[in-house]
Amino acid sequence: MHKNREFAPGFATLLGYMIGDTKAQIDILLSDVRRDIDVSTQRRIYCNRNIKMQGIELIGWDMDYTLALYHQERLENLSINLTLQKLIANHGYPEEILELKFNPDLAIRGIVIDCPNGNVFKMDRHGYIGRVFHGTSELSSELRDKQYRSKKIRLSSDRYRWIDTLFGLPDAVMYMTMVDWVDGREKTPDYLKLFWDIRKSIDEAHRDDTLKTVIKREMPDYVHKDPGLAEMLHKFRSSGKKQFLLTNSYWLYTNEVMKYLLDGERKAYGSWRNYFDFIIVGGSKPGFFNDRKPFLEVDTETGETIGEGAKELRGDKVYQGGNIRDFEVMTKVRGEQVLYVGDHIYGDMIRLKKSRGWRTAMVLQELDDENSTSDRFASKIKDLRAIDRRRRNLESEIDYQVLLLKQIQRLLDTSEESLLERLALAKEEARLELDGLRSRSKVMLQEVIGLEKSIDRAYNLRWGAMFREGNETSRFGNQVADYADLYTSKASNFLSYSPLRYFRAPRKVMPHEL
C-alpha cells in the first residue's frame, strides 16, 4: 500500500506529460523519481516538522524572492543608486554621497540596526548579542557589553530595525556605510535621522515605481529565470493539487514578471495564469493574515480595482487585497490542507503560523552559498568539534585540580605539623599539574579561536554564517526552525520530490540525550 501511494503521483504526472508532450519530458519525469531517493544538496528541501504532501490540497506561492528570484547584487546596486538620488533630490544630501562605495557583503539577513546609535548587531537564539559594528568598524567586547548586556533587547521597539528579508539588505548596507560618512563630517551625527532618510528614500523609489520600471525594462538583468519553475508547477497540477498566487506586488508588475518566468515554457499553458487556480495581488502581507480587507477584482488592462468586494473567487479573475478568513471560506480549504511558500520570515511565516494552521515552506536564496561553504570547510568544522570536545574534557581536569588545591590548602591550615611536609609536596604537585593543564588549554583555545575565525569569515567577513552566532543558532535561524515547516533555496527544488512526499524532520534531541 505504501508503495502505491508513493508512485501514484508519478502515474498522475505521467498522464499530464503524455498529452501533447515528448518522450524527452517523460524521461525527465522518471529522472525526477530517481532524484527523490538521493537529492543533491543544491536541490534539497529541509524539514523542521513532518508534513505529508498527500494531505495538501492547495499550494500558495509568493512571487518576489519565491517564484521570482532576483540577481541580488545587481538589484541592491540599483536600489542603492536610486536611493542616493532620492536623498540628494528630496532630503538635502550633498552629491558627494554618490562617490561612496557600498559593499554588498556588509549585510546579511538576520542582523539588527540600532537606529539611534549608528550600530548594527547580530543575536543568537537566546537574544545574546555576539558582535556589534558601529558603521563598518566592530566594537570591542567591552563597548558591546556596556551598551547591550545590561538590559533585555526588545526588537519590537521603534529603535531597532530587523533585517529579515533580502529586500531589506540595502537599508543596512547604506546605513553602515553612511554612518562612517557622517562620523567623518559631523560633530554630533543624528543616526536616527540618517536611517529614516534612507528608509524613506528607498520607499519612495518603490512607491513611485522608479525601481520596478527599471526591472521591467531590463528583466533578464534583474530576475533569474529558473528553467525548472514551470515544470515544478505543472507537476503539482498534474498530481491533482490546486495552486494560488498571493503576492504583495500589484498587478501590472506581477504580470510582467510572471510572463517573463512562465509564458511559453510549456505548450499546454497558453498563459502563466493557467498554472494557478486563484491569483491575488497587493495582498499587503502580513495584513492578509490579520486584517479583513475585501477581495477586489482587478481590471487586467489598467491594474485598477473594480467593484466593492468579491463574494467568490474565480480562476479567470485577478483579485487585490483580501484576507485569509474569507479565502478559506471561498475555497473551502483550510488549516493543514494548505501549504504556503514564501521568503519573508515575519510577513509570510510568523504571522501566518500565529493566525492560522496553514503549513509553511520558506525559500532562502542564500542557502546554496551557505551549504557550499559548509561543504568546502567540512574537514575544518569536524576538526573544530573534535578540539572543542577535548578542550571541554581538559576544562573538567582543570576544575578537578583547582578543587584539589583548595582541599589541600584547607588541610594545611588545620592539620598537625607532622603532615605539613607531605601536604606541601602534594600541593606543589597539584599546582604543577594545574599549570600544565592551563598551558595546554590556552594553546587549545587559540587553536579553537583560529579555526572559528577562518570558518566564520568564509561565510561572511563580518557576520559569519546566517544561521549561526558563535556556538548557537542565530536568532534568524531559530525563527526559521520555529515557523517554517520546510525550507529550501528555490521553489523549483520541489521538482526533485514526489508531490505526495512525506517530509520527515530529523529526530530532535536534548543535550542529555546526546
C-alpha positions in Angstrom: 0.0 0.0 0.0 2.8 2.4 0.9 4.5 1.8 -2.5 1.2 2.5 -4.3 0.9 5.8 -2.5 4.5 6.7 -3.3 4.1 6.1 -7.1 0.6 7.4 -7.5 1.8 11.0 -8.3 4.2 9.5 -10.9 1.4 8.0 -12.8 -0.8 11.1 -12.5 2.1 13.3 -13.7 2.9 10.9 -16.5 -0.6 11.3 -17.9 -0.1 15.0 -17.9 3.2 14.6 -19.8 1.6 12.3 -22.4 -0.9 14.8 -23.5 1.0 16.6 -26.3 4.4 16.1 -24.8 7.5 14.4 -25.8 9.4 11.3 -24.7 12.2 13.5 -23.5 9.9 15.1 -21.0 8.8 11.6 -19.8 12.5 10.8 -19.3 12.7 14.0 -17.2 9.9 12.8 -15.0 11.5 9.4 -14.5 14.8 11.0 -13.6 12.9 13.1 -11.0 11.6 9.9 -9.4 15.1 8.7 -9.0 16.3 12.0 -7.5 13.6 11.7 -4.9 15.7 9.0 -3.4 19.0 10.8 -3.3 18.7 14.6 -3.9 21.8 16.7 -4.2 22.5 19.4 -1.6 21.6 22.2 -4.1 18.1 20.7 -4.8 17.3 19.6 -1.3 14.3 20.6 0.8 14.9 20.6 4.6 12.2 19.6 7.0 11.6 21.1 10.5 8.2 19.5 11.1 6.8 16.4 9.5 4.5 17.2 6.6 2.5 14.8 4.4 2.2 16.3 1.0 -0.5 13.8 0.3 -2.8 15.7 2.6 -2.0 19.1 1.0 -4.9 20.1 -1.3 -3.9 23.7 -2.0 -0.4 25.3 -2.5 0.1 29.0 -2.3 3.1 30.8 -3.8 4.6 34.2 -3.1 6.2 35.9 -6.1 9.1 38.1 -5.1 12.1 36.1 -3.9 10.0 32.9 -4.1 8.9 32.2 -7.6 10.9 35.1 -8.9 14.5 35.0 -7.6 16.5 38.2 -8.2 20.1 38.8 -9.1 20.8 40.1 -5.6 23.9 42.2 -6.1 22.5 43.9 -9.2 19.2 44.6 -7.6 21.0 46.0 -4.5 23.2 48.3 -6.6 20.1 49.6 -8.5 18.2 50.2 -5.2 21.2 52.0 -3.7 21.8 54.2 -6.7 18.1 55.2 -6.9 18.1 55.8 -3.1 21.1 58.1 -3.3 19.4 60.2 -6.0 16.3 60.5 -3.7 18.5 61.5 -0.8 20.0 64.3 -2.8 16.8 65.5 -4.5 14.4 65.2 -1.6 16.4 65.2 1.6 19.2 67.7 1.0 22.2 65.4 1.0 25.3 66.6 -1.0 26.2 65.0 -4.3 29.5 63.7 -2.7 27.5 60.7 -1.4 27.4 59.4 -5.0 31.2 58.7 -4.6 30.7 56.4 -1.5 31.5 52.7 -2.0 28.7 50.4 -0.9 29.9 46.8 -0.3 27.0 44.3 -0.5 28.9 42.0 1.9 28.3 44.4 4.7 24.9 42.9 5.5 23.2 39.6 5.7 19.7 38.6 6.6 19.1 38.4 10.3 21.1 41.4 11.5 19.5 44.3 13.5 20.0 48.0 13.1 20.1 50.1 16.3 18.9 53.3 14.5 19.8 56.0 17.2 23.3 54.7 17.8 24.7 54.0 14.4 25.2 50.3 15.3 24.3 47.0 13.7 24.4 43.7 15.6 23.7 40.0 15.3 21.9 38.0 18.0 21.8 34.3 18.9 18.5 32.4 19.6 18.6 33.5 23.3 18.8 37.2 22.4 22.5 37.3 23.3 24.4 39.8 21.1 27.5 38.3 19.7 29.0 41.1 17.6 28.3 44.7 17.0 29.5 47.1 14.3 29.4 50.9 14.5 29.3 51.8 10.9 31.8 49.3 9.4 34.0 49.1 12.5 33.5 46.3 15.0 33.0 47.4 18.6 35.3 45.9 21.3 33.8 43.4 23.6 33.9 46.0 26.4 31.9 48.5 24.5 29.5 45.8 23.3 28.9 44.7 26.9 28.4 48.2 28.1 25.8 49.1 25.5 23.9 45.8 25.2 24.5 43.3 28.0 22.8 45.2 30.9 19.2 45.0 29.7 17.0 42.9 27.5 16.8 43.8 23.9 13.2 44.2 22.6 13.2 44.2 18.9 9.6 45.4 18.9 10.9 48.8 19.9 11.0 51.5 17.2 14.6 51.9 18.0 15.5 48.7 16.1 15.1 47.6 12.5 15.2 43.8 12.0 16.6 42.9 8.6 14.7 39.7 7.8 14.2 39.8 4.1 16.6 40.3 1.1 14.7 43.5 0.2 16.0 45.0 3.5 19.7 44.4 2.8 20.2 47.8 1.1 18.9 49.5 4.2 21.7 48.0 6.3 24.5 48.4 3.6 23.7 52.1 3.1 23.3 52.8 6.8 26.6 51.2 7.8 28.5 53.0 5.0 26.9 56.4 5.7 27.4 56.1 9.4 31.1 56.2 8.6 30.5 59.1 6.3 28.6 61.3 8.8 31.1 60.4 11.6 33.8 62.0 9.4 31.9 65.3 8.8 29.6 66.0 11.7 30.4 66.6 15.4 27.1 65.2 16.6 25.7 62.9 14.0 22.0 62.2 14.0 22.0 58.5 13.3 18.2 58.1 13.7 17.5 60.8 11.1 20.1 59.2 8.8 18.3 55.8 9.0 14.8 57.3 8.3 16.1 59.4 5.4 17.5 56.2 3.9 14.3 54.3 4.6 12.0 57.0 3.2 14.1 57.3 0.1 14.0 53.5 -0.6 10.2 53.6 0.0 9.9 56.5 -2.5 11.8 54.5 -5.1 9.4 51.6 -4.6 6.2 53.8 -4.3 6.8 55.9 -7.5 7.7 52.7 -9.4 11.2 54.1 -10.2 12.8 50.7 -9.2 10.2 48.5 -10.8 10.2 50.4 -14.0 13.9 49.7 -14.5 13.4 46.0 -13.6 10.5 45.6 -16.1 12.6 47.3 -18.8 15.7 45.1 -18.1 14.1 42.0 -16.8 16.9 39.5 -17.7 19.4 41.7 -15.8 17.5 41.5 -12.5 15.3 38.4 -12.5 16.7 34.9 -12.6 14.7 32.7 -15.0 14.6 29.3 -13.3 14.3 26.6 -16.1 12.6 24.2 -13.6 9.9 26.5 -12.4 7.2 25.7 -15.0 7.9 22.0 -14.8 7.5 22.1 -11.0 4.2 24.0 -11.1 2.9 21.6 -13.8 3.9 18.6 -11.7 1.8 19.7 -8.8 -1.2 20.5 -11.0 -0.8 17.0 -12.6 -1.0 15.4 -9.2 -4.4 17.0 -8.6 -3.3 19.8 -6.3 -4.7 23.3 -6.7 -2.4 26.4 -6.6 -2.7 30.1 -6.0 -0.5 33.1 -6.2 -0.5 35.5 -3.2 1.9 38.4 -3.6 2.3 41.9 -2.2 3.2 43.2 -5.6 0.5 44.8 -7.7 -0.9 43.5 -10.9 1.0 45.4 -13.6 4.4 44.5 -12.1 3.3 40.9 -11.2 2.0 40.3 -14.7 5.3 41.4 -16.3 7.4 39.3 -14.0 5.3 36.1 -14.3 5.0 36.4 -18.1 8.8 36.5 -18.2 9.1 33.5 -15.9 6.4 31.2 -17.3 4.9 32.2 -20.6 6.0 29.9 -23.4 7.6 27.4 -21.1 5.0 24.7 -21.7 2.8 24.3 -24.8 -0.2 23.2 -22.7 -0.3 26.5 -20.8 -1.3 29.4 -23.0 -0.6 31.9 -20.2 1.2 32.0 -16.9 -2.2 32.4 -15.3 -3.2 28.9 -16.3 -0.8 27.5 -13.7 -2.9 28.9 -10.9 -6.5 28.5 -9.7 -6.6 31.8 -7.9 -4.4 35.0 -8.3 -4.2 37.6 -5.6 -2.0 40.7 -5.9 -1.5 43.6 -3.5 -2.0 41.2 -0.6 -0.5 43.5 2.0 1.0 40.6 3.9 1.1 40.3 6.9 -2.2 42.2 6.8 -3.7 39.4 4.7 -3.4 37.1 7.7 -4.5 39.6 10.3 -7.0 42.1 8.8 -10.3 41.7 7.0 -9.9 43.6 3.7 -12.2 42.6 0.9 -11.2 40.9 -2.3 -11.4 43.5 -5.1 -11.4 42.5 -8.7 -8.6 43.9 -10.8 -9.0 45.3 -14.3 -6.1 43.5 -16.0 -5.8 46.2 -18.7 -5.3 49.1 -16.3 -4.4 47.5 -13.0 -7.2 49.4 -11.2 -9.6 47.7 -8.9 -13.3 47.5 -9.8 -16.4 46.7 -7.7 -16.9 46.6 -3.9 -15.7 43.2 -3.0 -16.0 39.7 -4.4 -18.3 37.1 -3.0 -16.5 34.2 -4.7 -13.0 33.6 -6.1 -12.9 32.7 -9.8 -9.9 31.3 -11.7 -10.5 33.7 -14.7 -10.3 36.8 -12.5 -7.5 38.6 -10.7 -8.0 40.0 -7.2 -6.4 42.5 -5.0 -6.3 42.6 -1.2 -8.4 40.1 0.6 -7.9 38.2 3.9 -7.3 34.7 5.0 -10.6 34.0 6.7 -12.7 34.9 3.6 -10.2 33.0 1.4 -10.7 29.8 3.4 -14.5 30.2 3.2 -14.5 30.8 -0.5 -12.0 28.0 -1.4 -13.4 25.5 1.2 -9.8 24.5 2.0 -8.2 25.4 5.3 -5.6 24.6 8.0 -3.2 21.8 7.3 -4.7 21.2 3.9 -2.9 24.4 2.7 0.9 24.9 2.2 2.1 28.5 1.6 5.6 29.1 0.2 7.2 32.4 0.8 10.5 34.1 1.6 9.7 36.6 4.4 10.1 35.2 7.9 7.7 37.7 9.5 5.3 38.6 6.7 4.9 35.0 5.3 5.9 32.6 8.1 5.4 34.0 11.7 2.1 36.0 11.2 0.6 33.1 9.2 1.6 30.5 11.8 0.2 32.7 14.6 -3.1 33.4 12.8 -3.9 30.0 11.1 -2.8 26.4 10.9 -1.5 26.5 7.3 1.7 24.6 6.7 4.7 26.7 5.6 7.7 26.5 3.4 10.4 29.1 3.2 12.6 30.0 0.2 16.1 31.1 1.3 18.1 32.2 -1.7 21.3 32.3 0.3 21.1 28.7 1.4 23.1 27.3 -1.6 26.0 29.6 -0.7 25.8 28.6 2.9 25.8 24.9 2.1 28.6 25.3 -0.4 30.8 27.0 2.2 29.9 24.3 4.8 30.9 21.6 2.2 34.2 23.3 1.5 35.1 23.6 5.2 33.6 20.3 6.3 37.0 18.9 7.5 37.8 22.1 9.4 34.3 22.1 11.0 34.9 18.4 12.0 38.3 19.3 13.5 36.8 22.2 15.4 34.2 19.9 17.0 36.9 17.4 18.0 39.2 20.1 19.5 36.2 21.6 21.3 35.3 18.2 22.9 39.0 17.7 24.0 39.0 21.3 25.4 35.9 20.6 27.5 37.5 17.4 28.9 40.6 19.5 29.7 38.5 22.1 31.5 37.0 19.3 33.6 40.5 18.3 34.6 41.4 21.9 35.4 38.3 22.2 37.7 39.3 19.0 39.5 42.9 20.2 40.1 41.6 23.6 41.4 39.3 21.8 43.8 42.1 19.5 44.9 44.4 22.5 45.6 41.7 24.2 47.7 41.2 21.0 49.7 44.9 20.6 50.3 45.1 24.3 51.4 42.3 23.7 54.0 44.2 20.7 55.3 47.4 22.7 55.5 45.5 25.3 57.6 44.1 22.7 60.0 46.4 19.7 60.1 49.1 18.6 62.6 52.7 19.7 61.9 53.7 16.1 61.1 51.5 16.2 58.0 52.5 19.6 56.7 55.5 18.5 54.7 53.6 15.8 52.8 50.7 18.2 52.2 53.1 20.9 50.9 54.6 18.3 48.5 51.1 17.3 47.3 50.2 20.9 46.9 53.2 21.6 44.7 52.5 18.5 42.5 48.9 19.7 42.1 50.0 23.2 41.2 52.4 22.0 38.6 49.7 19.7 37.1 47.3 22.7 37.1 49.8 24.9 35.4 50.4 22.3 32.7 46.7 21.8 32.1 46.1 25.6 31.8 49.0 25.9 29.4 47.6 23.2 27.2 44.1 24.7 27.5 45.5 28.1 26.4 47.1 26.6 23.3 43.9 24.7 22.5 41.8 27.8 23.0 44.0 29.7 20.5 43.6 26.8 18.0 39.8 26.9 18.5 39.6 30.7 18.1 41.7 30.5 14.9 39.6 27.7 13.4 36.3 29.5 14.4 37.5 32.7 12.7 38.6 31.1 9.5 35.3 29.2 9.2 33.3 32.2 10.2 34.9 34.5 7.7 34.4 32.0 4.9 30.6 32.6 5.2 30.8 36.4 5.6 33.8 38.5 6.7 31.8 40.4 9.3 28.8 38.3 10.3 29.7 34.7 9.7 27.0 32.1 8.8 23.4 33.3 8.5 22.1 30.5 10.7 24.7 30.7 13.5 26.0 33.1 16.0 29.0 31.7 17.8 28.2 28.2 19.1 24.5 28.9 19.0 21.8 29.1 16.3 21.3 32.7 15.3 18.0 34.4 16.1 17.1 34.3 12.4 18.0 30.6 12.2 15.9 29.8 15.3 12.9 31.6 13.7 13.3 29.5 10.5 13.3 26.4 12.7 10.2 27.5 14.7 8.0 28.8 11.9 9.0 27.2 8.6 7.9 23.6 8.3 10.1 23.2 5.2 12.9 25.4 3.8 14.9 25.3 0.6 17.0 27.5 -1.7 14.5 27.8 -4.5 10.9 26.9 -5.3 11.8 24.6 -8.2 13.5 22.2 -5.7 10.1 20.7 -5.2 10.6 19.2 -8.7 13.0 16.7 -7.2 10.4 15.2 -4.9 7.1 13.3 -5.3 4.1 15.6 -5.0 2.9 13.1 -2.3 6.2 13.1 -0.5 6.1 12.5 3.3 8.7 15.0 4.5 10.1 13.9 7.9 12.0 16.1 10.3 15.2 14.6 11.8 14.7 13.4 15.4 15.3 16.3 17.8 17.4 15.5 20.9 18.0 17.4 24.1 21.5 17.8 25.5 21.0 14.9 28.0 20.1 12.6 25.1 23.4 13.2 23.1 
